[in-house]
Amino acid sequence: MVAGDGAGPQATVLAEDAGWPLFAEPSSGAFARPGATKVSLNAIPAYRLLLDTPVAQHISRVITFGRPTLSRPVTALLNRPDVEVIHVARPGEAGPPRVHQRLEGRVDASETCVHPDWLRIWQHAGAAAEQILDSAGSDSAGVKPSHAQQLSPLRVAELAVQACRAEDAMVVAASNAVRDLDLVAHRLPPGVPVWANRGLAGIDGTIGTAIGVAVGMRRRTRVLAGDLAFLHDVGSLSVPQMERAAVPAVQIIVLNDDGGGIFELLEPAGQVPGFGRDTFERFFGTPHGNGIGALCAGFAVPHVVVRDEDGLRAQLARPPAGVSVVEVGLDRRFRRRQAARLQGAVRTRLRAQA
Ligand SMILES: Cc1ncc(C[n+]2csc(CCOP(=O)(O)OP(=O)(O)O)c2C)c(N)n1
């Protein structure tokens, strides 16, 4: 089962009752049954990394809930000619572009049948991927950033997740922030609402959304955002003075890699004949050199730069009241290699186990 944005716990209940592996996107709200204190065992950790391994070749049918638009591997799975897609829709909801059957209302798991080992195989694969993710921090899989970059973006997401308590909320910007969170979101305490403006996957409006979530839900809120997403909505730092007391802590973690890091993962950042790095930088990377700290100062928003894990942990442990910014400097040139190494390590491990 693929639970996309807004799927809700109905997806979890069905996956558990039917014994299906559950691929839950960070903003699916489908990590646990209603009232559960633990994440569902059906939710497969780092599922995205498993879709390029032998275990995924055995998938013949996918049940979708919500709006799964987040990652290329999931989109590719839903477009595979040998895969049947059944969408469980809310009224008026279209579902993914290629759907073989559309169901509405309550779906009963009692008449479904699946090989009893199917879930266990995926849980096993998910556990292997998690081990590799964990070892990414200690470099045994060779995916730790070089000394020039003390923190990897994945580690930042992981530490932000670790810092969340059950009564917090999380908001993630489009682009890499939500995709990094996708690999570690199952470690959030169940019940932490995760908001991601999916829409047309726009990077706009992230800060305003976070302030709205914090005020509306009365929850301390963590935000993960790239520098361009931050800059796009920087005006939302201007909270009217007489409203400030009503804003719970909104801690914005800006992953500043001076431009669009996600484009490092796309084809133009690879070896394209006649397409040099300068051209890539001008049209895709779009470095800006803007000072995040100076902008924050203009809005009287507290701002700190952290350079290592201890520094980030310390900031995450005590967010100040109101809106604040923690800036983490990253080098986006590492993105491509890190992603390839992580995927490669998972593929190699699972091939060896197959
Ligand atoms: C409103 C809007 N404008 C442009 C885009 C195209 N776009 C997609 S990702 C991206 C780069 C985002 O950069 P950043 O927020 O720094 O995150 P990173 O890619 O570094 O993770 C852009 C410009 C978009 N999605 N939405």
The ligand as a MOL file (V3000), in Angstrom:
LIG
                    3D

  0  0  0     0  0            999 V3000
M  V30 BEGIN CTAB
M  V30 COUNTS 26 27 0 0 0
M  V30 BEGIN ATOM
M  V30 1 C 6.8650 28.4580 -6.1200 0
M  V30 2 C 7.8600 27.5730 -6.7900 0
M  V30 3 N 8.8030 28.0980 -7.5780 0
M  V30 4 C 9.7250 27.2980 -8.1760 0
M  V30 5 C 9.6840 25.9580 -7.9820 0
M  V30 6 C 10.6910 25.0610 -8.6850 0
M  V30 7 N 11.5840 24.4550 -7.7070 0 CHG=1
M  V30 8 C 11.4210 23.1940 -7.2890 0
M  V30 9 S 12.5610 22.7200 -6.2030 0
M  V30 10 C 13.3470 24.1980 -6.2960 0
M  V30 11 C 14.6130 24.4420 -5.5260 0
M  V30 12 C 14.3400 24.5860 -4.0880 0
M  V30 13 O 15.5240 24.9290 -3.4350 0
M  V30 14 P 15.6250 24.8860 -1.8630 0
M  V30 15 O 14.3570 25.3600 -1.2630 0
M  V30 16 O 16.8630 25.5940 -1.4620 0
M  V30 17 O 15.7040 23.3440 -1.5210 0
M  V30 18 P 16.7790 22.2640 -2.0250 0
M  V30 19 O 16.4410 21.9350 -3.4370 0
M  V30 20 O 18.1390 22.8430 -1.8760 0
M  V30 21 O 16.5160 21.1210 -1.1320 0
M  V30 22 C 12.6900 25.0580 -7.1620 0
M  V30 23 C 13.1080 26.4410 -7.4710 0
M  V30 24 C 8.6760 25.4370 -7.1460 0
M  V30 25 N 8.5950 24.1450 -6.8780 0
M  V30 26 N 7.7870 26.2590 -6.5560 0
M  V30 END ATOM
M  V30 BEGIN BOND
M  V30 1 1 1 2
M  V30 2 1 2 3
M  V30 3 2 2 26
M  V30 4 2 3 4
M  V30 5 1 4 5
M  V30 6 1 5 6
M  V30 7 2 5 24
M  V30 8 1 6 7
M  V30 9 2 7 8
M  V30 10 1 7 22
M  V30 11 1 8 9
M  V30 12 1 9 10
M  V30 13 1 10 11
M  V30 14 2 10 22
M  V30 15 1 11 12
M  V30 16 1 12 13
M  V30 17 1 13 14
M  V30 18 2 14 15
M  V30 19 1 14 16
M  V30 20 1 14 17
M  V30 21 1 17 18
M  V30 22 2 18 19
M  V30 23 1 18 20
M  V30 24 1 18 21
M  V30 25 1 22 23
M  V30 26 1 24 25
M  V30 27 1 24 26
M  V30 END BOND
M  V30 END CTAB
M  END
